[in-house]
Amino acid sequence: MFSKSQSVYAEIVQKAWEDPQFKSELLANPTQAIEKATGHKFNLPEGKTLVVRDQTDESTVYKY
């Protein structure tokens, strides 16, 4: 069973796959896009920034 945060994450990813406009907004301003999509304030810990990367380009390799 998914936690609430996992369910929200899955919904956001699904919406980004299906809606190119939302995907653009998510990449440009993730916090604002998530708040708009969920209708809830998205609180990050102080001093933290949320970064969303488009990893659909198979010619790019991301290393963590």
Secondary structure, DSSP 8 states (H G I E B T S, - for coil): ---HHHHHHHHHHHHHHH-HHHHHHHHH-HHHHHHHHHSS-----TT----------TT-----
